[in-house]
């Protein structure tokens, strides 16, 4: 039987960690995800970070790492960075590393993909020893963006060490079918980011500032139910696969405020999907 636990990524709040934790905790979410930058931010103070979560009734659902793992000039440094994230996860008692590939400069070569598979497998093996699962996150405008790149990567990598962290909106933005991707890789689906892709917002506005400090300017993702992603169909695939893990609400940039966007997402989860944010859901 599938089990879904609701989490929220802090990306929408930019650098405002405390505000993010306060807002997410106030809606009753079980967990929260943030970036691997907390490893250096809380170096030697892991317990302080955990206390901040505990005070709001939150678990750390995942940390987002990755980087230029396909580039021979940065590969070892990037591997080491992710191993430090894994150690931090272990110390906090969290069990999920999400690896985001680095930005693309055109389609990746076969050698790029081979090195990425090699790097992520090395990280995945070390993570597995610490009871941390590694998931590769296909992401628009990165080395793993298009459907064929997803296929090539998972054909190359050891899937006992590296699983799929799915973000349906990024798959849709790339012009592919997230339901098909979820179905094809259902047996290695270990983590999910959930948001929507809104084609009407997909315009270049590089000079438009974000209302959140240091938050991304990506504006073509929207709150749940506002775009074209068929989340119920994806969740049905996950149920059939007896998925047992997190559903992490994520929105790169709010068109209003982070809290207002979180309210919209929370309303969708509770009213449209019938989820209880504070308890596991079937």
Phi, psi and omega in degrees: 000135181287150176224126179245129176246132187270132183224167177220133177280145183274002187304325184297334184269000181061232182275002186274073186300310184296317178300318179299311181298319179298313181295312183297316179297324184292336178274354175091012179299149178281331187216172176213148176242148172215190184270159179295353177297341178294340180298314177282325180298323182247031179302126182076003183228038181303320182296327178295318178297316180297322178298324178297321177291312183301323182297339181247010178069029184250145168258157173274105183289327180188164165240145181260115178243219180112225182106191186282064182284350180264351187265118183299337181280342182234359189303309184294321178296319180293321176300313181299319178301316180290328176294326176292323176296317178301316180298319178297315177303315180299317182293328180277343182088025178257159192231016184223122170254128174254124180256117175262124177297160180278170183302149182265150171236067188089176180299143180288150175279166176301323179292322175303312182293323178297315179294322178296317178297319180297314182295313182293327177293322177297316177296316182299323179294315179295321180295318181300324178296337180252018178062036175244131179266139180255127178236130177273130184255098172303135193214134177304142178064030173232181182299329176246091183241307189273162184302318181292331177289324175298314179301310182299318181298310184286342171288331183272325190272156174281107186282000169281345182248330183231121182253190179256124167257107191268134169235098185302327182293324178291324177296316179295319179300325179284356178091014182248178187258107182294331178293319178296317179297315178300317181293316181297322185250026184302327183285345178239018178280115186239348185200150179220133163266138178232126173202188180238155173254124186244096183306327181296337178268358188276070177232151179280117177225064187296338183266002180275117181287155174274147178281350180252137180302122174063014176283152181297158179267004180298117188247358186268004171260145183226178179294160180303134178087002182257357184227216190250000181286129179270078183297318178304321179293322178293319178294328177294319174301315180297321178297316179298330179273002182056046176303135179227094185183199186268146164247109186254109175298132181216137175216114185302322183209130177274141173279349180238261173227158179305318182293320179296320177295321178296324178296317178297313180297318181295321178298319178297314182297319184276319186270323181273321183259347180074024182277151171257115185295334188264000182217158175299146182238150179261000000 
